[in-house]
Amino acid sequence: MQKYKNIIIENTPSEKFPELVTMTKTPKSKDIFLGRKYINITKAITAIDQHLAEELILKGSRRVKEELTELFGVEVALDVETGVEEQ
């Protein structure tokens, strides 16, 4: 058992995947990981880090949009996925 970013990751090896891990307990904010299986601990940690990074990027783009609206008084339509101004 290993804990990473408040997610408990347990070894659940099988014949085909001897390093298989399963995420068995997560906080409410990261419940999308509950029950997910990865072929090794490195892949599981990478998936967690990627998800957290994407959340930070989305929060940042929303914050920038709010600041632009505050500063210029004009709503700017930004595509949250790409950060490009929509027409």
N, C-alpha and C positions, 0 to 999 in steps of 0.2 A: 504494500500500500504506500502511495506517495500523495502528498498534498501540494498542489500548485495553484496559486491565486484563488484560494478557498474552494478548489475543486478536488475531490478525492478521486484518485486514479488507482485502480486495483489491477493486478495481474490476473488475466483470465486465459491462460495458454490453452491452445488446442493442438491437435496433431499437425495440422497444416500451418498454423501460425504460433510457434512456441513463445513469441514475445508479445502476443495479443494483450491489449489493455482495455479496460472499460471504465468509463467515468460513472461512478456510482452515487455520488452526492454532490450537489451544486447549490449555490445560493440562488435565490429567486431571480436575480438579474441575469444569471447565466444558465437558466434552465434548458436552453436549447442543447446543451451538452449532455444532459442526463440520459444515460443509457447508451451513449455513442461508444463505438468500438474503433480502435486504431491498431495498426499492425505492430507499432512499438511506441515506447514512451516519448521518443523524440517527435514523432508525427503528432501525437496528442498535444504536446506542449506547443508545437508550431501552430496547430489549429486554434488553440486558446489565444496565443499571442496575436495571430492574424485577426481573429474576431475582435479582440480588444482594440487593436490598431484601427480597424475599420469603424468601430464605434466612435473613437476619438476624432477621426477625420470627419464623420458625419456631424458630430456636435460642433466642430470647428466651422464647418461651412454654414451651419445654421446661425452661429454666432456672428460670422462675417456678414451674412445677409441682414441680420438685425441691426448691426452697426451701420451698414450702408444706408438702410432705411432711416435710421436716426439722424445721420449726418446730412444726407441730401434730401430727405423728405420724399423720396421716390422709391417705390417698391421695385426692387430688382429681382427678376425671376431667374434664379440660378438652378441649373439641373444639379441636384444633390449628388448624383452619381459621378458626374464628370467635372462639375464646377464651372461649366460653360454657361454663358448667358443665353437664355432661351429667347427666341424671336416670337 
